[in-house]
Amino acid sequence: MPFVVHQSPSAPRYSKTKALENGTLFQELDLPFHLKVNAPQLADTHLNQLRALDFVIQELSLYLDTHPNDSEAFALFQNYVELEKTAREKYVEQHGPLTQNDAALSSTYTWVNGPWPWQYPEEEV
């Protein structure tokens, strides 16, 4: 039987990294499941920080779909969008493009240059 949890507007939220680790921004939606494995702890890397920001933006947008008049959540959404934009620009500047669109920001086409986001320093030759 389907069940939808009621979300209160001022419900406690996880930090962006904890949200990504637990699979939800909202603590009241972090429900126990049968045979649930504890959430992994993510490494504190630039890429994981960017992933966490993207995850929180997605979670807030889904929440705002059902709570469009929650001005506090919308302000938080706007703040995270701005943080993500800054973090993405910083990531691209330091590590190279994440997407082909990011490659257009350089003076030359850099999409094929390494290292790729999944390559770790110990793998570089």
N, C-alpha and C positions, 0 to 999 in steps of 0.2 A: 504494500500500500504506500503510495507516494506521501511524502511529508515535507512541508516547507516551514522552516523555522521563521518565526516573526523576528524581524530585526528592529531593534529600537534605535532611534536616531542618535542617541549619545552613547552607544555601546562601546565598551573598551576595545581598543585596536592594538594589534601587535606592531612592533617596529617593522620597517620594510624587510629586513633580513629574516626576522622571525616569521613574518607573513609568508615569504617564499619557502622557508623551511617547512612550515606547517600546512601550506596549501590554502591558506585563507588569511585575509587581513583582520577579520572580525573574530574576536575570541569566542563569542557566543555561537559561532558556526563551526568551531573546532570540536566536533562531536566525536566521541569514541566509536570506533568501528571494530567489529569482530576481527581478532588477530592483527590489530593495527600494530605496525612497527613504529617505534619512535622516530620522529623526524631527524634527518641527518643534519649535522652542523656544517654549514657551507664555509669554504675557505674565504677569507677576506681579500678578494681580488677585485680589480677594477671591473672586470667582466661580470662577476657575481653582484657587485653593487649596482651595475646597470640593469641586470636581470631583475634584481629586487625592486628597483624603481619601476620598471615596466610591469612587473606583476602587480604592484600596488595600484598603479594607474588603471590596469584592467579591472581589478577588484572594485575600486571606487566607481568606475564607469558602470559596472554591473549593478552596484548598489544604487547609483543615481538613476538608473533605468526604472527602479521601483520606488525611489524616494526623491523625485526631481526637485522638491521644495526644501530639501535639507541644505540650507545655505552654508553651514559649517563644513559639510562633506564636500560641497562644490568648491569652497575656498581651498580645502585640503587637496582636492583634485587638481586645481589650477597650480597650486604650489608644487606638487609632485611633477606635473608636466614641465614646469620651468626647471626643476632640479634635473629631470631626465634629459632635457635639451642640453643643459650645461655639461652634465656627466658624459653624454654621448659625444659632444664636441671635444671634450678633454680626452676621452678614450681614443677617438679617431686621430687626434693630434699626437698622442703618445704611442699608440699601438698600430695605427693604420685603420683602413675602412672595415666596418662591420657588415655593410651591405654594398651592393654595387652603386647605389645612390650616393653613399658616402665617398666613393672614389671620385665622383664628379667635383668634389670640393678641393682636390689637389690640382697642382699645375700640370701634372702628367697623370696618365692612367695607372693607378697603383693597385688595382683590385687583385692582380695576380701575384703581387709581391708578398712574401711572408714576413713575419710568421703569421699563420692563421690563428684565430682566437682559441682553437683547441690545442695548439702546439705550446707545450710548456718549455721554459728555458733549457731544461736538461735534454730536450729532444732536438734542439737546434744544433746544427753542425757548422 
